[in-house]
């Protein structure tokens, strides 16, 4: 709980801020804006705080990559190339990253990326807002609109092994997911 990852807009790099020491440190080093318009986007710490997953926008190719880097700046690698991507949640064992991937029609689709081999598993539900792994990694909680053209959302649970969604909070109000309790 002492580190925060962020986009350093002075350079476009992903960086971390140490809340105890007050020091900032870049994890990537792309060079100045004059050298490159590429930049880091969304970032997310692994459960053990040893890695950061982040999006990397490559302007010359109009492409986004999902990358992982050690919090010491080592072992950077690309785990996904293609559609715009947004890391949302790591599984508690650190083996999977729950992501939002952008469709051609500018809507988001949920997927799980396996960290070890970069395989992608699209998930069979619609999302609009938040989603996250359960602490035991068996479920994904998410919220989605009650009907397409309306902003009110309901909260659902998706069982990964059976690929079945279940309504958890379904009512006329706008209900948004906030997360799981650790237990």
Residue pairs with C-beta under 8 A, 6 or more apart in sequence:
1 19
2 18
2 19
2 20
3 16
3 17
3 18
3 19
3 45
3 49
3 71
4 16
4 17
4 19
5 14
5 15
5 16
5 27
5 43
5 44
5 45
5 52
5 54
6 14
6 15
6 16
6 17
6 43
7 13
7 14
7 15
7 39
7 40
7 41
7 43
8 14
8 15
8 24
8 26
8 40
9 39
11 26
11 30
11 31
11 32
11 33
12 30
12 33
12 36
12 37
12 38
12 39
12 40
13 26
13 27
13 28
13 29
13 30
13 39
13 40
14 26
14 27
14 28
14 40
14 43
14 52
14 54
14 69
15 24
15 25
15 26
15 27
16 24
16 25
16 27
16 52
16 71
17 23
17 24
18 24
18 25
25 73
26 73
27 52
27 69
27 70
27 71
27 73
28 40
28 56
28 69
28 73
28 76
29 73
30 36
30 38
30 39
36 59
37 59
37 60
38 56
38 57
38 58
38 59
38 60
39 56
39 57
40 54
40 55
40 56
40 57
41 54
41 55
41 56
41 57
41 64
41 86
42 54
42 55
42 86
42 87
43 52
43 53
43 54
43 55
43 87
44 52
44 53
44 54
44 87
44 88
44 89
44 90
44 97
45 51
45 52
45 71
45 90
46 52
46 53
46 68
46 90
46 94
47 90
47 91
47 92
47 93
47 94
48 94
49 71
50 70
50 71
51 68
51 69
51 70
51 71
51 75
51 94
52 68
52 69
52 70
52 71
53 66
53 67
53 68
53 79
53 87
53 90
53 97
54 66
54 67
54 68
54 69
54 87
55 64
55 65
55 66
55 67
55 84
55 85
55 86
55 87
56 64
56 65
56 66
56 67
56 78
57 63
57 64
58 64
58 65
63 81
63 82
64 82
64 83
64 84
64 85
65 78
65 80
65 81
65 85
66 78
66 79
66 80
66 85
66 87
66 97
66 99
66 113
67 76
67 77
67 78
67 79
68 75
68 76
68 77
68 79
68 115
69 75
69 76
69 77
70 76
78 118
79 97
79 113
79 115
79 118
80 99
80 113
80 118
80 120
82 101
83 101
83 102
83 103
84 101
84 102
85 99
85 100
85 101
85 102
86 99
86 100
86 101
86 108
87 97
87 98
87 99
88 97
88 98
88 99
88 100
88 130
88 131
88 132
89 97
89 98
89 131
89 132
89 133
89 140
90 96
90 97
90 98
90 133
91 97
91 98
91 133
91 137
92 133
92 135
92 136
92 137
93 137
94 115
95 114
95 115
95 116
96 112
96 113
96 114
96 115
96 133
96 137
97 112
97 113
97 115
98 110
98 111
98 112
98 131
98 132
98 133
98 140
99 110
99 111
99 112
99 113
100 108
100 109
100 110
100 111
100 127
100 131
101 108
101 109
101 110
101 111
101 120
101 122
102 108
102 109
103 109
108 127
108 128
109 122
109 123
109 127
110 122
110 123
110 125
110 127
110 131
110 140
110 142
111 120
111 121
111 122
111 123
112 120
112 121
112 123
112 160
113 119
113 120
113 121
114 120
114 121
123 140
123 158
123 163
124 158
124 163
124 165
125 142
125 144
125 156
125 158
125 165
126 144
126 145
127 142
127 143
127 144
128 143
128 144
128 145
128 153
129 142
129 143
129 144
129 153
129 176
129 177
130 141
130 142
130 143
130 176
130 177
130 178
130 179
131 140
131 141
131 142
131 143
131 177
132 140
132 141
132 142
132 177
132 179
132 180
133 139
133 140
133 180
134 140
134 141
134 180
135 180
135 181
135 182
135 183
137 160
138 159
138 160
138 161
139 157
139 158
139 159
139 160
140 157
140 158
140 160
141 155
141 156
141 157
141 158
141 168
141 177
141 179
141 180
142 155
142 156
142 158
142 177
143 153
143 154
143 155
143 156
143 175
143 176
143 177
144 153
144 154
144 156
145 151
145 152
145 153
146 152
146 153
146 154
146 170
146 172
151 174
152 172
152 173
152 174
152 175
153 174
153 175
153 176
154 167
154 168
154 169
154 170
154 171
154 175
155 167
155 168
155 169
155 170
155 175
155 176
155 177
156 165
156 166
156 167
156 168
157 165
157 166
157 168
158 164
158 165
158 166
159 165
159 166
169 175
